[in-house]
Amino acid sequence: MDNQYSVFIDAGAVVLLSSTLLAQERQDVLNSVLFAQLVANKKYPEFARAGGWYETYLGVLKDSWLQRSVAWDSFAVDDASKRAMVNWVENRLEAPSARTTIAHVMRAFDDIVHLPDTHPVIERLREQTLRPENDKDGDSPASCNVRLQIIVARQGLLMDSLFVEFKTTVQGASDPLGHLFSTEHVEGNIYLRWFNANLSPVLYGSIREAVVRKLGGKAANNILAVDVQAGEVPLTPEVSL
């Protein structure tokens, strides 16, 4: 992974933070993204109403992130195609900054995918991004819903955020990121949402303390700083960003 970016697991999001960001800016990005996810999770638990979840999540972010552009799409996987889902995502987005986001995350994803299934980073992603769906008789799971966010924050507190949702027939999905490299077991449509925004220091500065207070211990429990060479490190006040 390019050492110009640090990689974090932030609940159901893989977050890449540029080394050009200040420590407080990095903390603000991670906390604001986590807070928005937790609010949406509380309103729509267990992957209920993806559209409603995303709108709630985005609505919370809009309190401090100034949206510059947005895009959305849904498409079926071509069974004859051998391209990875990440290529589908790239081709469906026209904005150059979105394609830049894909380029940044690919190496990070490749590193994470090769971690053991029992690695805490993989376990956290599995817990936050996968939900089995039982068959019609309510017995064994017939499919698995996958909901994943990919976020890159760069200099100027500029953020690209991709939200991808789909269903897979693989029940023992050990690694949700692995599906981005193959659409073999994906069924139905792939749903994509993307936005580009700037964090407003003034707006977020007015709510920073309230967000930190409401997160409490949830920040340390939900945010992991990933070092694929040395393992993951829980993000605590003592960890240097």
Buried (B, 14 or more C-beta within 10 A) or exposed (E): BEEEBBBBBBBBBBBBBBEEBEEEBBBBBBBBBBBBBBBBBEBBEEBEEBEEBBBBBBEBBBBBBEBBEEBBBEEEBEEEEEEBBBBBBBEBBEBEBBBEBBEBBBBBBBBBBEBEEEBBBBEBBBEBBBBEEEEEEEEEEBBBBBBBBBBBBBEEBBBBBBBBBBBBBBBEBBBBBBBBBEBBBBEEBBBBBBBBBBBBBEBBEEBBEEBBEEBEEBBBBBBBBBBBEEEBBBBEEEEEB
